[in-house]
Amino acid sequence: MRNDDYCVIVDAYSTGNQMAKHFKEYGFEVIHVQSSKIISSVFEPSFRREEFEINIIHNGNLIETLEQIKQYNPKHIVPGAETGVELANELAKELYLLRNDDDKVHARRNKFIMNELIREEKLPAVEQLKTNDPEKAIDWALDLNKWPVVVKPLHSAASDGVAFCYNENELKDAFNKIVNIENSLGILNDEVLVQRYLEGPHYVVNAMTHEGKHFITDIWRHDFFKGNGTTVIYDKIQLMPYDRKHYYEMTKYVEDIITILGIQYGPTHTEVRLTNEGPRLVEVNCRTMGLSLKEEVISDALSYSHSSLAVDCYANPKKLLETLQNQENYCIKKYISVVFLNSQQEGVIESIDGIDFVKGLLSFADIQLSKNVGDNLYKTTNVETHPGFVILTSTSKEQIENDYLELRRLEESEGFFKTKMLVKK
């Protein structure tokens, strides 16, 4: 490969920050395109600016951004994070590079449109409404007559702005909290999505697609606690062994969805609820799985990561197909559980006494904290108030479960953080 082979990553945030090193392993120079002048506070800590010789800031003018990119004659343009999906596709289209269906690019970002599209294609989809009027949302929910209902932004990350509403007042309050407000991705919520609540376990199905052929790469189960009023908080996310009997219907449903959405190349991250009526789509994200998990932990468990496969899809498809085509289903060598820290206390953090205890757990792999000594700690009432998470991994499922319970006991005894009186803002 020549030294002047370039590729472009649009918004290399979250786990998208892992892709540059894999492209460099194939000899590429990697250019970063920033889809907006200001990086969302959700993504800013994960941006590794030093990994890119060139950072192009998109100002909304596609032609100007193209002119800056064209001089490097890039071989590939890919999204790193959710905010980069549409721009990456538009740039790749103009330069005649590998990409997904141009006509469905907006459906791959908008939760309402994607569900309506699969409904049109006769796949089961959740009942829903999008509106900027809380009274219309209430009328719709009363007609549905199945409480709770879910309120969320049309474009968002994780569980930002998501509320589970059990009556009209909760629905109106949740609606008004997010409508015409800028969400965590920096996007204005000019409309709000209201959906029927889907009862059943919540799964993530990650896949990789090459020339329209889909491969399921890993499945994760999300467990939640009820939060404060209409919110939820994370308990844990677990990597699941593939079980054809249990998961075939769900994975076939996901493959049908990503086909309908025009996925021809690259990663998808699909959230599904397994209801009594069968699998139902929550949302599809056309990028690698987020959460910024330590990549080597994933690779030890699966022999690959979603990010490494995403790069192989473009830079070395032969390797991708050798990795995935020769296995009927993925196999795991280790179990993984991502345990979200849930604070039972409030106050200014004086010390973080639980770190040594957690690092001593036999299945401990990593800890990522969003709070430091001197910060205000709040009780965990929603996804925004988790003070961090711990990654546990082992060949023993029982060891992970034991360590998970030890961690929860530490939290219940308020032994993780030592605090003093909270400083009111």
C-alpha atoms as one frame of an Amber mdcrd trajectory, in Angstrom:
protein
   0.000   0.000   0.000   1.266   3.453  -0.878   1.991   5.859   1.944  -0.510
   8.360   0.545  -3.605   6.183   0.982  -6.118   8.083   3.072  -9.381   7.288
   4.772 -11.825   9.551   6.596 -13.649   9.000   9.885 -16.560  11.339  10.587
 -16.957  11.964  14.329 -14.475   9.467  15.773 -16.076   9.526  19.202 -17.137
   6.862  21.697 -15.959   3.488  20.314 -15.445   5.229  16.982 -12.187   6.426
  18.517 -10.857   2.860  18.208 -11.045   2.781  14.430  -8.120   5.062  13.551
  -5.496   2.707  14.948  -6.916  -0.208  12.933  -6.869   1.795   9.702  -3.274
   2.799  10.483  -2.361  -0.874  10.885  -3.327  -1.245   7.225  -1.109   1.678
   6.261  -3.742   4.393   5.935  -3.335   8.015   6.876  -6.506   8.886   8.747
  -8.340  12.202   8.360 -10.944  13.270  10.884 -14.056  15.205   9.917 -15.903
  16.913  12.736 -19.583  17.141  11.773 -20.151  20.272  13.866 -18.025  23.082
  15.237 -18.745  22.139  18.842 -18.355  18.528  19.965 -21.163  17.349  22.235
 -20.203  17.083  25.901 -21.221  13.415  25.694 -18.525  12.746  23.094 -15.819
  15.340  23.762 -13.899  13.296  26.400 -13.527  10.371  23.986 -12.101  12.360
  21.051  -8.423  11.535  20.459  -7.368  14.518  18.387  -3.710  13.492  18.531
  -4.412  10.410  16.398  -5.285  12.534  13.361  -2.841  14.570  11.322  -5.769
  16.475   9.821  -9.032  17.571  11.455 -11.598  19.148   9.127 -14.468  20.981
  10.802 -17.676  20.803   8.773 -19.518  24.132   8.846 -22.692  22.864   7.208
 -21.477  23.473   3.652 -21.050  20.079   1.991 -19.213  21.472  -1.042 -16.589
  23.208   1.107 -15.963  20.075   3.152 -15.726  17.990  -0.020 -13.137  20.357
  -1.494 -10.973  19.921   1.588 -11.281  16.139   1.454 -10.961  15.563  -2.306
  -7.320  16.638  -2.435  -6.431  13.527  -0.409  -8.404  11.144  -2.658  -9.646
   9.023   0.274 -10.392   5.350  -0.274 -13.029   5.125   2.446 -15.289   7.488
   4.411 -16.951   5.969   7.480 -18.903   7.211  10.518 -17.375   6.880  13.956
 -20.321   7.958  16.123 -24.065   8.386  15.622 -23.714  12.060  14.720 -21.466
  11.163  11.787 -23.776   8.687  10.042 -25.522  11.061   7.633 -22.527  13.230
   6.756 -20.289  10.206   6.131 -22.858   8.785   3.717 -23.255  12.136   1.911
 -19.501  12.570   1.496 -19.037   8.974   0.319 -21.853   9.439  -2.200 -20.188
  12.503  -3.744 -16.879  10.645  -4.064 -18.460   7.386  -5.341 -17.178   5.338
  -2.399 -18.682   2.327  -0.620 -21.715   3.346   1.407 -25.277   2.404   2.283
 -28.516   3.204   0.408 -28.576   6.962  -0.215 -32.388   7.143  -0.229 -32.691
   5.748   3.295 -29.981   7.678   5.088 -32.473   9.710   7.153 -34.377   6.567
   8.132 -31.151   5.216   9.592 -31.005   8.147  12.038 -34.635   8.934  12.845
 -36.340   6.536  15.266 -39.827   7.329  13.975 -39.003   6.944  10.277 -37.147
   3.654  10.745 -40.119   2.076  12.530 -42.564   3.327   9.895 -40.338   1.994
   7.127 -40.230  -1.524   8.556 -43.998  -1.379   9.143 -44.482  -0.566   5.447
 -42.457  -3.681   4.646 -44.825  -5.801   6.798 -42.435  -6.345   9.691 -43.879
  -5.962  13.206 -43.262  -2.475  14.607 -44.193  -0.552  17.729 -47.232   1.763
  17.777 -45.992   5.359  17.793 -46.616   9.050  17.211 -44.341  12.022  16.596
 -45.573  15.511  17.422 -44.593  18.851  18.923 -47.931  19.146  20.743 -48.257
  17.526  24.203 -52.060  17.487  23.928 -51.871  15.387  20.754 -49.506  13.030
  22.566 -51.994  12.680  25.423 -54.917  12.069  23.040 -52.886   9.396  21.251
 -51.989   7.669  24.531 -55.612   7.718  25.690 -56.700   6.127  22.401 -53.953
   3.511  22.732 -55.070   2.824  26.330 -51.950   0.807  27.152 -49.888   2.383
  29.897 -47.044   3.098  30.356 -46.000   4.850  27.173 -42.445   5.845  26.300
 -41.418   9.427  25.518 -38.062  10.080  23.816 -36.262  12.363  21.347 -36.295
  11.417  17.662 -32.474  11.602  17.623 -30.536  10.898  20.798 -27.858   8.782
  22.435 -28.197   6.063  25.086 -31.331   6.777  27.168 -31.078  10.558  26.945
 -34.517  12.093  27.488 -36.290   8.719  27.680 -39.213   8.571  30.119 -41.758
   5.872  30.987 -45.090   7.528  31.668 -47.935   5.871  33.567 -50.559   8.604
  33.263 -51.465  11.828  31.452 -49.662  14.128  33.874 -46.404  12.189  33.653
 -46.660  12.168  29.870 -47.209  15.916  29.665 -44.367  16.615  32.087 -41.901
  14.319  30.285 -42.912  15.749  26.903 -42.397  19.351  27.987 -38.993  18.537
  29.480 -37.543  17.602  26.098 -39.542  19.396  23.385 -37.651  22.355  21.882
 -34.652  21.471  24.077 -31.202  20.615  22.722 -30.433  16.972  23.518 -27.122
  15.407  24.532 -26.022  15.169  20.883 -26.561  18.894  20.386 -29.692  18.344
  18.272 -32.852  20.386  18.882 -35.848  18.223  19.822 -38.325  20.043  17.573
 -40.624  17.019  17.800 -41.031  14.257  20.365 -41.539  10.531  19.814 -44.225
   8.746  21.854 -44.391   4.953  21.677 -46.183   2.050  23.255 -44.072   0.522
  26.031 -42.563  -2.795  24.958 -42.658  -5.360  27.753 -39.837  -7.902  27.748
 -36.056  -8.279  28.006 -33.972  -5.659  26.209 -31.252  -6.889  23.842 -28.582
  -5.348  21.663 -27.739  -7.211  18.466 -24.506  -6.096  16.816 -23.877  -7.007
  13.203 -21.458  -6.439  10.341 -22.523  -6.231   6.712 -20.477  -6.654   3.555
 -22.015  -6.416   0.081 -25.458  -6.786   1.660 -24.660  -9.985   3.558 -25.209
  -9.658   7.285 -23.247 -11.357  10.063 -24.341 -11.290  13.710 -21.179 -10.536
  15.689 -22.408 -10.337  19.311 -25.550 -10.052  21.438 -25.871  -8.213  24.751
 -28.662  -8.114  27.324 -29.501  -4.836  29.121 -30.931  -4.996  32.642 -32.465
  -1.927  34.278 -33.740  -0.654  37.614 -36.691   1.703  37.904 -35.342   5.201
  38.461 -36.920   8.350  39.801 -40.557   8.554  38.713 -40.597   8.100  34.938
 -36.891   7.311  34.447 -34.817   4.141  34.381 -31.268   3.501  35.513 -28.869
   0.891  34.198 -28.091  -2.209  36.214 -25.786  -4.179  33.918 -25.116  -5.133
  30.318 -24.056  -8.728  29.660 -22.439 -10.393  26.644 -24.604 -13.397  25.818
 -23.496 -16.715  24.304 -25.290 -17.403  21.041 -28.281 -19.701  21.535 -29.942
 -20.482  18.199 -33.148 -21.755  19.793 -33.557 -18.613  21.892 -32.188 -15.961
  19.521 -32.883 -17.098  15.959 -36.208 -15.266  15.592 -34.675 -12.076  17.001
 -31.548 -12.155  14.829 -33.587 -12.936  11.695 -35.818  -9.954  12.543 -32.742
  -7.718  12.922 -31.278  -8.899   9.617 -34.577  -8.147   7.877 -34.634  -4.656
   9.421 -31.124  -3.699   8.383 -31.860  -4.994   4.883 -34.942  -2.738   4.722
 -32.835   0.204   5.930 -30.472  -0.269   2.998 -27.392  -1.451   4.876 -24.792
  -2.710   2.415 -21.554  -2.146   4.328 -20.343  -1.670   7.855 -21.538  -2.050
  11.435 -25.002  -1.854  12.937 -26.046  -1.720  16.576 -29.708  -2.673  16.970
 -31.796  -2.558  20.139 -34.709  -4.973  20.387 -37.274  -5.970  22.998 -38.310
  -9.633  23.109 -42.020  -9.289  23.832 -44.633 -12.024  24.211 -45.678 -11.146
  20.653 -42.140 -11.590  19.336 -39.192  -9.225  18.788 -39.896  -5.518  18.379
 -37.470  -2.825  17.275 -36.394  -0.099  19.686 -33.862   1.491  17.331 -31.057
   0.845  14.855 -27.729   2.684  14.981 -25.523   2.427  11.899 -22.191   2.543
  13.702 -20.226   0.482  16.194 -21.558  -0.314  19.650 -20.952   2.624  21.980
 -20.066   2.817  25.685 -16.300   2.995  25.025 -15.560  -0.388  26.552 -11.895
  -1.319  26.722 -11.318  -2.926  23.333  -8.966  -5.657  24.517 -11.642  -6.960
  26.893 -14.016  -7.438  23.958 -11.286  -8.965  21.785 -10.322 -11.450  24.510
 -13.928 -12.617  24.684 -14.731 -12.733  20.965 -11.352 -12.712  19.141 -12.440
  -9.418  17.554 -14.136  -6.151  18.411 -16.940  -4.359  16.601 -14.448  -1.611
  15.714 -11.816  -3.976  14.301 -14.443  -5.706  12.161 -15.762  -2.346  10.939
 -12.314  -1.438   9.632 -11.798  -4.895   8.108 -15.096  -4.468   6.258 -13.574
  -1.606   4.255  -9.818  -2.130   4.402  -9.558  -5.928   4.371 -12.868  -7.596
   3.447 -11.096 -10.895   2.814 -10.074 -11.032   6.472 -13.579 -10.023   7.552
 -15.155 -12.852   5.591 -12.578 -15.353   6.832 -13.397 -14.315  10.388 -17.179
 -14.395  10.090 -18.160 -16.562   7.129 -16.543 -19.720   8.458 -18.542 -19.710
  11.685 -22.265 -20.387  11.743 -22.643 -18.270  14.866 -20.240 -16.348  17.064
 -18.594 -18.049  20.044 -17.445 -16.430  23.266 -14.311 -17.400  25.165 -15.133
 -15.234  28.187 -18.237 -13.733  29.733 -18.453  -9.961  30.146 -20.681  -7.909
  32.421 -20.677  -4.106  32.432 -21.955  -3.098  35.868 -23.161   0.484  36.250
 -22.384   2.175  39.538 -25.490   3.369  41.344 -24.915   5.918  44.079 -27.040
   5.667  47.222 -25.621   8.871  48.663 -25.094  12.574  48.018 -22.229  14.846
  48.949 -18.843  16.187  47.930 -16.473  13.296  47.234 -13.617  13.271  49.777
 -12.159   9.944  48.672 -13.010   6.963  46.498 -12.371   4.147  48.931 -14.013
   1.409  46.901 -11.572   1.380  43.999  -9.054  -0.960  45.636 -11.855  -3.309
  46.674 -13.278  -3.389  43.153  -9.861  -3.928  41.573  -9.436  -6.910  43.885
 -12.484  -8.701  42.489 -11.345 -11.812  40.646 -13.215 -10.913  37.456 -12.249
  -7.221  37.462 -11.109  -5.864  34.079 -11.629  -2.099  34.123 -13.332   0.782
  35.878 -14.382   4.093  34.338 -15.535   6.875  36.640 -17.262  10.109  35.691
 -16.697  11.545  39.184 -13.459  12.520  40.925 -12.438  13.692  44.379 -13.909
  17.156  44.937 -16.896  16.600  42.627 -20.499  16.682  43.779 -21.971  13.176
  43.937 -25.729  12.746  43.526 -28.034   9.806  44.087 -28.455   7.833  40.886
 -31.964   8.556  39.645 -31.493   8.326  35.865 -28.870   7.407  33.273 -27.171
  10.801  33.577 -26.369  10.310  37.287 -24.438   7.036  37.126 -20.975   7.838
  38.559 -19.326   5.278  36.287 -19.191   1.589  35.468 -17.090  -1.503  36.170
 -16.241  -4.178  33.609 -16.114  -7.755  34.868 -14.873 -10.610  32.681 -14.121
 -14.271  33.311 -14.479 -17.749  31.875 -16.731 -18.380  34.885 -20.242 -16.958
  34.758 -20.600 -17.715  38.471 -17.494 -15.682  39.340 -18.904 -12.647  37.552
 -22.231 -13.007  39.353 -20.499 -13.295  42.741 -18.385 -10.218  42.042 -21.445
  -8.314  40.841 -23.206  -9.036  44.143 -20.110  -7.986  46.107 -20.071  -4.689
  44.225 -23.741  -4.040  44.942 -23.201  -4.815  48.649 -20.363  -2.285  48.721
 -22.680   0.353  47.254 -25.462  -0.438  49.723 -23.047   0.089  52.614 -21.991
   3.433  51.060 -18.440   2.136  51.010 -17.493   3.137  47.483 -17.408   6.914
  47.930 -16.612   8.830  51.102 -18.498  12.130  51.046 -19.126  15.263  53.056
 -22.043  17.703  52.868 -23.160  18.456  49.322 -22.300  21.841  47.853 -25.535
  23.246  46.419 -25.294  24.816  42.961
